[in-house]
Amino acid sequence: MLRLNALLAILLVLCALLVVSARHQARKLFIELQAEQEKARSLDIEWGRLQLEQSTWAMHGRIEQVARQHLQMAVPEPKQIHMLNLMRKEAP
């Protein structure tokens, strides 16, 4: 009976240690999860800022301004514009 009690006591201590270890690991993983969620939130904010910046840079007025100032481009005169009809009409 004494051996059984000792064996059960050792088993109880071992189970208690495993519970403590599992809780510690769970807390560690939860802290990691919170850190990764915070990173995801900051990346979402940065993504929104980048989309706003891209839409600002891609505005027609901005593109026209850059084309005129930096590339010295201008709208051609109507007599310089030639239209090509690439659609072929078949005879009925």
C-alpha positions in Angstrom: 0.0 0.0 0.0 2.9 2.3 0.7 4.4 1.7 -2.7 1.0 2.5 -4.4 0.7 5.7 -2.4 4.3 6.7 -3.4 3.6 5.9 -7.0 0.4 7.9 -7.0 2.1 10.8 -5.4 4.9 10.8 -8.0 2.3 10.5 -10.7 0.3 13.5 -9.2 3.5 15.6 -9.1 4.3 14.7 -12.7 0.8 15.6 -13.8 1.0 18.9 -11.9 4.3 19.7 -13.6 2.8 18.9 -17.0 -0.2 21.2 -16.3 2.2 24.1 -15.3 4.3 23.5 -18.4 1.2 23.5 -20.7 -0.2 26.7 -19.2 3.2 28.4 -19.5 3.4 27.4 -23.2 -0.2 28.5 -23.8 0.6 31.9 -22.3 3.7 32.2 -24.4 1.8 31.3 -27.6 -1.0 33.8 -26.6 1.6 36.6 -26.2 3.0 35.7 -29.7 -0.5 35.7 -31.1 -1.1 39.2 -29.7 2.2 40.5 -31.2 1.4 39.0 -34.6 -2.1 40.5 -34.5 -0.6 43.9 -33.7 1.8 43.5 -36.6 -1.2 42.7 -38.9 -3.0 45.8 -37.7 0.0 48.0 -38.4 0.5 46.4 -41.8 -3.2 47.1 -42.6 -2.8 50.7 -41.7 0.3 51.0 -43.8 -1.5 49.3 -46.7 -4.3 51.9 -46.5 -1.8 54.7 -46.5 0.0 53.2 -49.5 -3.3 52.9 -51.4 -4.1 56.5 -50.7 -0.7 57.6 -51.8 -1.0 55.5 -55.0 -4.4 57.0 -55.8 -3.0 60.5 -55.2 0.0 59.9 -57.6 -2.2 58.3 -60.2 -4.7 61.2 -60.5 -5.1 62.5 -64.0 -4.2 66.0 -63.1 -1.0 64.9 -61.5 0.0 62.7 -64.5 -0.8 65.6 -66.9 1.3 68.0 -64.8 4.3 65.6 -64.8 3.9 65.0 -68.5 3.9 68.8 -69.2 6.7 69.9 -66.8 9.2 67.0 -66.8 8.6 65.4 -70.2 7.7 68.6 -72.1 4.7 66.9 -73.6 1.7 68.8 -74.9 -1.7 68.0 -76.4 -1.3 67.8 -80.2 -3.2 70.2 -82.5 -6.3 68.7 -84.1 -4.7 68.7 -87.6 -1.9 66.5 -86.1 -4.3 63.8 -84.9 -5.0 60.9 -87.3 -7.7 58.3 -86.6 -7.3 54.8 -87.8 -10.3 52.5 -88.3 -9.1 49.0 -87.5 -12.5 47.4 -87.8 -13.1 45.8 -91.1 -16.6 45.8 -92.5 -17.6 42.7 -94.4 -19.8 42.9 -97.4 -23.4 41.6 -96.8 
